[in-house]
Amino acid sequence: MRCVPLLPVVLSLTIASALAAQPGLRPAASGRATSVVTLSVPRDPSTPAAPAAAAPTDPPVTIALDYGQPHLRGRALHTDSLVPYDKPWRTGANDATTLTTGVDLVVGGATLPAGKYVLYTIPTRGDWKLIIQASAGQTAEYDATKDVARVDLHRRTIAEPVESLTMWLIPSTAPGKAQGELRLAWGRSMLTTSWSVK
């Protein structure tokens, strides 16, 4: 008579009962996503390295985008219930999309003092507008009285559609002051504007 090890049988039964105890688990319709650029002052190569005890204790300076990330899941992008044309859109899902900067910033030509901002967009069939608002606890409802600036988002059509709304703060490696590009992509649209430290 051959003995069957008991451990694999018990483990299989435990896994099966755990899976059966969690019926109906499904992914959420959207989650949160963040893009962060960390800024630092480069060390002068002509000076000797400072001792570890003299290292700066200040937290790094960051620029961050935080947004709800909806997915197309077979839906048409530009509809009245998802992303309507020619109307302010909260640019994400659920909570407001925020831009938080620890330094004075220039976005698409608009100067923003260090602080927290809420972003909306106005989608069109051509270039879009990025609306930057003072952060005041906004939800999905757009209120023009909170506008700080409006800047152009240059649109191009991309060959491969993007399933999930994605936003990036892309830093440049060019010499000089910190700068880069703010990108937004969803469906077949890629939208861009510049950012730089003031």
C-alpha positions in Angstrom: 0.0 0.0 0.0 1.4 3.4 -1.0 1.2 6.4 1.4 0.0 9.7 0.0 1.6 12.7 1.7 -1.0 14.6 3.7 0.4 18.1 3.4 -0.3 18.7 -0.4 -3.9 17.4 0.1 -4.5 19.7 3.1 -2.9 22.7 1.3 -5.0 22.1 -1.8 -8.2 22.0 0.3 -7.2 25.1 2.2 -6.6 27.1 -1.0 -9.8 25.9 -2.6 -11.9 26.8 0.4 -10.2 30.3 0.6 -11.0 31.0 -3.0 -14.6 29.7 -2.6 -15.0 32.1 0.5 -14.3 35.2 -1.7 -16.9 35.0 -4.4 -17.6 37.9 -6.7 -14.2 39.6 -6.3 -13.8 42.0 -9.2 -11.3 44.8 -10.0 -12.5 48.3 -9.3 -13.6 50.4 -12.3 -10.7 52.8 -11.7 -7.8 53.4 -9.2 -5.4 56.2 -8.4 -2.1 56.9 -10.2 0.7 59.4 -9.4 3.6 60.8 -11.4 6.4 62.5 -9.4 9.5 64.4 -10.4 12.0 64.9 -7.6 14.3 67.9 -7.8 17.7 68.3 -6.2 20.7 70.6 -6.5 23.6 68.8 -8.3 26.8 68.6 -6.3 29.6 70.8 -7.7 32.2 68.2 -8.9 35.1 70.6 -8.1 34.3 70.5 -4.3 35.2 67.5 -2.1 32.2 65.4 -0.9 30.8 66.7 2.4 31.0 64.3 5.4 27.8 62.3 6.0 27.0 64.3 9.1 26.8 67.5 7.0 24.3 66.0 4.5 21.2 68.2 4.0 18.2 67.2 6.1 15.6 69.0 4.1 13.1 66.8 2.3 13.5 66.7 -1.5 11.5 69.1 -3.6 8.9 67.4 -5.7 6.3 68.1 -8.4 3.5 65.5 -8.4 0.4 64.7 -10.4 -2.2 62.6 -8.7 -5.3 61.4 -10.6 -8.0 58.8 -10.8 -7.2 56.4 -13.6 -10.3 55.2 -15.5 -10.2 52.5 -18.2 -12.0 52.4 -21.5 -13.2 48.7 -21.2 -14.7 48.8 -24.7 -16.4 52.2 -24.3 -16.2 55.0 -26.7 -14.0 57.8 -25.2 -15.8 61.0 -26.4 -19.4 60.6 -25.1 -21.5 62.9 -22.9 -21.2 60.4 -20.0 -17.4 59.8 -20.3 -15.3 62.6 -21.9 -17.6 65.2 -23.6 -16.2 67.5 -26.2 -16.1 71.3 -25.6 -17.0 71.1 -21.8 -14.7 71.2 -18.8 -13.9 67.6 -17.7 -12.3 66.7 -14.4 -9.6 64.8 -16.2 -9.7 61.5 -14.3 -12.1 59.4 -12.3 -13.7 60.0 -8.9 -11.7 62.6 -7.0 -10.1 65.7 -8.6 -6.8 65.5 -10.4 -4.2 67.5 -8.5 -0.8 69.1 -9.3 1.3 69.8 -6.2 4.6 71.6 -6.6 7.2 72.5 -4.0 8.7 75.2 -6.3 7.3 78.0 -8.4 6.5 76.4 -11.8 5.7 77.5 -15.3 3.2 75.2 -17.0 2.5 75.9 -20.7 3.5 79.5 -20.2 1.4 80.1 -17.0 3.3 80.8 -13.8 2.2 78.9 -10.7 3.5 79.7 -7.2 4.5 76.6 -5.2 1.3 75.0 -3.9 -1.5 72.6 -4.8 -3.7 73.0 -7.9 -6.7 71.1 -9.4 -6.6 70.3 -13.1 -9.5 70.1 -15.6 -9.4 69.9 -19.3 -11.6 71.0 -22.2 -11.4 68.2 -24.8 -12.0 69.2 -28.4 -11.4 67.4 -31.8 -8.2 69.4 -32.1 -5.9 70.7 -29.3 -7.3 70.7 -25.8 -7.2 73.3 -23.0 -5.7 72.6 -19.6 -7.5 74.5 -16.9 -5.5 75.0 -13.7 -7.4 76.0 -10.6 -6.6 77.0 -7.0 -7.2 73.9 -4.8 -10.4 74.5 -2.8 -11.8 71.0 -2.1 -13.3 70.6 -5.6 -15.1 67.5 -6.7 -16.3 66.7 -10.2 -18.2 70.0 -10.5 -16.3 72.7 -12.4 -16.4 76.3 -11.0 -14.8 78.9 -13.3 -14.3 81.3 -10.4 -11.4 79.1 -9.1 -9.5 79.3 -12.5 -5.8 80.4 -12.2 -4.8 79.8 -15.8 -5.7 78.1 -19.0 -3.0 76.7 -21.3 -2.9 74.8 -24.6 -2.5 71.0 -24.7 -1.1 70.1 -28.1 -2.9 67.0 -29.4 -1.7 64.3 -31.7 -3.3 61.0 -32.7 -1.4 57.9 -31.7 -1.5 54.6 -33.6 -1.9 52.3 -30.6 -4.8 53.3 -28.3 -4.1 53.7 -24.6 -6.6 51.7 -22.5 -6.2 53.5 -19.2 -5.9 57.3 -18.7 -2.2 58.0 -18.1 -0.5 61.2 -17.1 3.3 61.8 -16.8 5.6 64.5 -15.7 8.6 63.8 -17.8 11.9 65.6 -16.8 14.3 66.7 -19.4 18.0 65.9 -19.2 19.0 69.2 -20.9 21.4 71.4 -19.0 20.1 74.4 -17.1 17.0 74.8 -15.0 14.7 71.9 -14.4 12.2 71.5 -17.1 10.2 68.8 -19.0 6.9 67.8 -20.4 3.4 67.1 -19.0 1.8 64.4 -21.0 -1.7 63.0 -21.0 -2.8 60.0 -23.1 -6.1 58.1 -23.4 -7.7 56.3 -26.3 -5.9 57.6 -29.5 -5.0 61.0 -28.1 -1.7 62.2 -26.8 -1.7 65.7 -25.3 1.4 67.6 -24.2 2.5 70.9 -22.7 5.8 72.1 -21.2 6.8 72.7 -17.6 9.8 74.3 -16.0 11.0 75.6 -12.7 10.6 79.4 -12.5 
